[in-house]
Amino acid sequence: MSLCGDSGPAAAPRLRPRAAQMARRPELLCGAAILLGCAFLVALKVTCSRAKDVTMPAKLPVNFFSTRSPVIDLFRGQLDYADHLRQDSEIVLYFFYAPWCGQSIAAREEIEHVASRLSDQVLFVAVNCWWNQGKCRKQKHFFYFPVIHLYHRSFGPIEYKGPMSAVYIEKFVRRVMTPLLYISSRSKLLDFLSNYEPGVLGYFEFNASPQPPGYLTFFTSALHSLKKDYLGTIRFGVITDKHVAEEISLVHSGSVYLHRHVNTSLIYPDDIMNYTAENICKWALENREMLIRWLRPHGGKSLLLNNELKKGPALLIFIPYNPLAEIHPLLDEITKVALEYHNCNKSQAAEPDLQHLGDTGSPAFDSSVPDAHTKLSETFSITKSPCCNTVVLPQWHSISRTHNVCELCINQTLGVKPNKVHVPHCNFFEIEAALDSFYLQERTFFQVISNTIECSNFLSFYSPFSYYTACCRTVNRHFLSFISSEKTIFQTPKVTFSSHGKKDDTQHSIPHIEDRNCFIPDLHSSGTNFTGLSCRTNKTLNLYLLDSNLFWIYAERLGASRSTHVKEFAAIVDLKEEVHYVLDQNQSLVGSTLENFIKNFSILYSPLKRHLVDDPSVLLHDQHVITEVTTNTFHQTVFLSEKNVLLLYYAQWCGFCASLNHIFIQLARLLPPDNFIVARIDITRNDLPWEFMTDRLPTILFFPYGRKEQSVKFPEDFSVNLPNLLKFILHHSSFSSSEHCTKECLHKETVLQQGHISHLEKEIEKLRSEITALHQAHDQLEAQLSEARREEHRLQQQKHTLEKQHKTLQLHSEQLQATYNQKNQELLAMAEKLQELADASENLLKENTLLRILVASREGKLQSQDEIKEPLQSEQTRSEDNSVVSTATDTLEEKRIDNIDTTETKHSSGNRTE
């Protein structure tokens, strides 16, 4: 049986007409082959196109700014057109943005606000630097958006990296518009020098020419400073009057002067460095005096705060700041505090230059000379101690709770000195030698109890003109006397001196670090405790300012109140000691408050209380069986409560801590609430005193009543479950009543115990019912599991049966594929034979036609011969010819019939084979 469902003999008659048609028209085979090839190519193309990624072209950009905005919006990224516009403007601001960027969208309104105020002086151009077809995207490669570039004529770009706020952007644009302040009078000079920011002044005579030599270089250096320091901390000014320039010792035109409040002011050394804009800017940045710095985090990942806090203890002051305001009273007061704090020379209350300028009758002086105040410094050359070190001696007895605190200073005698040598800092080897000499006589400075400062002087081993001074005082370890009054230690007028190698008078002694001003005369007695404190303490503070309008979230993280109306806050952060202190927000942020805050931090035993971060999200609810403890409630809940306290330390990320919640809930329900508190605290969101910190989670501490200081930690080798916790609590717990019980007391105790017993019985009944319910659930679960196992076994059997059927079908499919391939080959062979048959039929047709033509020609010849010959002869001849022709015709016909029979025989045998 054939694949087509027809038998060989029945299918043969159907193939004969098709074969005859194909034999008559062979072009049908070629057309069919061409159609099949085209269909194959189309199918292949469709299949390949589906395998490729289908991408949608980007939409055309649209206007980012309004058409009525003063900002020119090049939303197709036409950077070449932006450069063309810049050639016709003096000041140009480029705002590179990405339309999808949230920061760009937020800064759009700020840019429009600045443009509405400065559009008549500054050209504002916004460029879409994200569209892939624009030139900006192809030429610029920014890592963030938005980006602001400013150009001052041909100079630029000056990138602005400050806050994306309208007031700050406008302030920076105005600094680029006028990088120099022109100072033509003494009053303007006084205003310029009184500013807390470093100032660079250049003197140029404009009488000779409109642009004197060096002026353009100085102007470009001011732009360079804005390019390198986007905060604009250095201000540049130009003096145009000769007499005003003489006030700061500028005589020659082209001289540059760097003003510093505390250290000596400098004049640009043009004989050493080339007079170029880059060198002037570099010289000013390297030698500027930064008494107080602004911090402006950009909001992203940054190491700005970390790098600054690593330098040492920092005082962070948050104040509301408007850069465009003309006066800043609070900032001026903070600046005054910073100047007093860093004024180590105590000369003219930190403003010698300004006081000199205020005195119109005094001659001009050269502030660049290092010996400007030589007389004043030499007057107190003995009392001023350039090198001091605080030393805490050990306890004089093991049971003593006191220490002797000494300050060791290196002094210079009034002997003959060959030359005056200025040493900017202490020499480490001198301090080391002084400490060696001090510890050799250590027993001399031990005092049992001394309410006075005892100072001793002893000679140096290395120089006859040097000696050491040690002033000591006994201090209680609990430092409670420090908190009560700052004058209780090292501020008593009684001073006793003992001689250890050299006698000296009281005027040559050095008091303790916090009270040295009691013995050193000063020009201003009001600032004696605070002036120059940064040089007299080992805990020098770095002062920083932050705008509370922008960075109040940092203040809240440090402990500021969220509900305050006045955003003023101050905090001291000591990263090394891992502590920080907060100024009381009930006090106004004024100079005196900051001074006391700094002084309390600087003394040896600081009375400041460490601030601990509290979790503001915790709300106390009475219905909770477990008490949530925070930093503020830790002392009240744990130490002041008249109950036994079980405290769990946990964290949100601790998965094992969360698994203990149901155990502690059951424990809290079992324990009587009159005598026990079950509490927990999240140590990741609350700060605790160091003695209660832990590095392991979860940690369980038990504080028994009456013995809270004797807290007990739950053993780590015990599993945390309800029986172990109950045994642990009952073993270490104590009750509030310790007096002798009367009958009434015993009755109450009996009632209480019965109540506890009934409470425990109820809890036991609940547990039994829960156990019964658990057993029932267990039985149901077992039945479900057995059913599931049976179902699994049945599915496994079905799986094996299906696998067998799949193998059988796969074998049958392979057999069918082999049969299909065989029949396909046979069909191809039959098509070839049909083609051969068609070729033979065509040859036979041609031969038959030729024979007919020959017969017709022969008959014509015979008819012509009959007319000439005699009838008899013609008749004989015709019979002979007819016999010959009929013989030839019969021969050809037999050949043709034999060929046809042979072909049909082969075809029928082929069909029988199928």
KAJO-V738954 format. One line per field, one symbol per residue. psi: psi as a letter, one per 30 degrees, with the letter a starting at -180 (. if undefined). burial: I if it has 16 or more other ideal C-beta (glycine too) atoms within 10 Angstrom, else O. Layout:
psi = ???
burial = ???
//
This chain:
psi = klefgkleeefefefeeeeeeeeeiffeeeeeeeeeeeeeeeeeeeeeefflkjkkkklkllkellfgkfkjjifghieeeeeeeffgkekkkkjklkffkeeeeefeeeeeeeeffgfffkkkkkkjgfkfflfeefekikflllkkkkkjbfklkjkkgakikeeeeeeeeeeeeifkkkjfleeeeeeeffkflkkkkkkkjgeelfjlkfeeeeeeeeeeeeefjffhfkkklkkfkeeeeffghjekkfkkkjkkeelkllkkiffekkileeeeeeeeefgljiekkkkikffaklgeeeeefffakkjkkkkkkjffkekieeeeeeeeeeeeegiffhjhhgieeeeeefjffklkljffkfhfheeeefehfefkjfjlkkkjllkflfgkgllkklkkkklklglkkeljkjjellkeeeeeeeeeeeffheffgkkekkglkjkkkkllffkfgklkkkklkkkkffhefeeekfffkhhkfkkkkkkifkkllffgljalefgffffjklejffgeffkgfffglfikkkkkkkjffehfeeeeffglkfgkejikkkkkkjeefhlkkkkkffkkileeeeeeeeeeeflejkfkkkkkkljffkkkkffkfkkkkaeegeeeeeefkhlkkjkkkllefjeeefffefeeeeeefekkfffkkjllkjffgkklkffgllgkklkkkkjkkfhefhkkkkkffkkjleeeeeeeefeflllfjglkkaeeeeeeeeeeeeeeeeeeeeeeeeeeeeeeeeeeeeeeeeeeeeeeeeeeeeeeeeeeeeeeeeeeeeeeeeeeeeeeeeeeeeeeeeeeeeeeeeeeeeeeeeeeeeeeeeeeeeeeeeeeeefelleeeeeeeeeeeeeeeeeeeeeeeeeeeeeeeeeeeeeeeeeee.
burial = OOOOOOOIOOOIOOOOOOIOOIIOOOOOOOOOOOOOOOOOOOOOOOOOOOOOOOOOOOOOIOOIIOOOIIIIIIIIIIIOOIOOOIOOOOIIIIIIIIOOOOIIOOIIOIIIOIIOOIOOOIIIIIIIIIIOOIIIIOOIOOOOIIIIIIIIOOIIOIOIOIIIIIIIIIIIIIIIOOIIIOIOOOOIIOOIIOOIIIIIIIIIIOOOOOOIOIIOIIIIIIIIIIIOOIOIOIIIIIIIIOOIIOIIIIOOIIIIIIIIIIOOIIIIOOOOOOIOIOIIIIIIIOOIIOIIOOIIOOOOOOOOIOOIIOOOIIIIIIIOIOIOOOOIOIIOIIIIIIIIIIIIIIIIIIIIIIOIIOOOOOOOOOIOOOOIIOOOOOOOOIIIIIIIIOIOIOOOOOOOOIIIIIIIIIIOIOOOOOOOOOOOOOOOOIIOIIOOIIOOOOOOIOIOOOOOIIIIIIOIOOOOOIIIIIIIIIIOOOOOOIOOOIOOIIIOOOIOIOOIOOOIOOOIIIIIIIIIIIIIOOOOOOIIIIIIIIIIIOIOIIIIIIIIOIIIOIIOOIIIOOOOOOIIIIIIIIIOOOIIIIIOIOOOIOIOOIIOIIIIIIIIIIOIOOIIOIIOOIOOOOOOOIIIIIIOIIOOIIOOIOIIIIIIIIOOOIOOIOOIOOOIOIIIOIIOOOIIIIIIIIIOIIIOOOOOOOOOOIIIIIIIIOOOOOIIOIOOOOOIOOOOIOOIIOOIIOOOOOOOOOOOOOOOOOOOOOOOOOOOOOOOOOOOOOOOOOOOOOOOOOOOOOOOOOOOOOOOOOOOOOOOOOOOOOOOOOOOOOOOOOOOOOOOOIOOOIOOIIOOIOOOOOOOOOOOOOOOOOOOOOOOOOOOOOOOOIOOOIOOOOOOIOOOOOOOOOOOOOOOOOIOOOIOOIIOOI
//
